């Protein structure tokens, strides 16, 4: 039963370690996505600034230049929307990152608890084995003493039988002497 618990705990610990590794990989991927999003936002902000500068300088331009400026303004609006969308994604990734970090910390804590419990069970197993060995040696000692007592008892029984036989011989001898005296 104890070895089953130890195997179960070892399995649980290795499962928790795998989950921790997976969670940390997700956290790293989240960091990478966040970094790429920040870089994209930065480049979009620069591009928006450039476009705004062009728009401000563009007053009093020709019709084709105004058309270009109009296109640039619409691109600016699209890029602003894209930037806002990326900012929202960064925020979500930060939230996911925080959640994953909390999950990873909890998994590490659970893993440490399982390792502590497994060590406690290993220590208990060592103690129980030592107790079992002591009991086994005690039983061997009692068996040896029992064998010695049986031998001593057999010796005493043989001695008693010999004394009874000698007694019977002595009685017969006494009876023979008494018969001879009577005769």
Buried (B, 14 or more C-beta within 10 A) or exposed (E): EEEEBBEEBEEBBEBBBEBBEBBBEBBEBBBEBBEBBBEBBEEBEEBBEEBEEBBEEBEEEEEEEEEBBEEBBEEBEEBBEEBEEBBEBBEBBEEBBEBBBEBBEBBBEBBEEBBEBBEEBEEEBEEEEEEEEEEEEEEEEEEEEEEEEEEEEEEEEEEEEEEEEEEEEEEEEEEEEEEEEEE
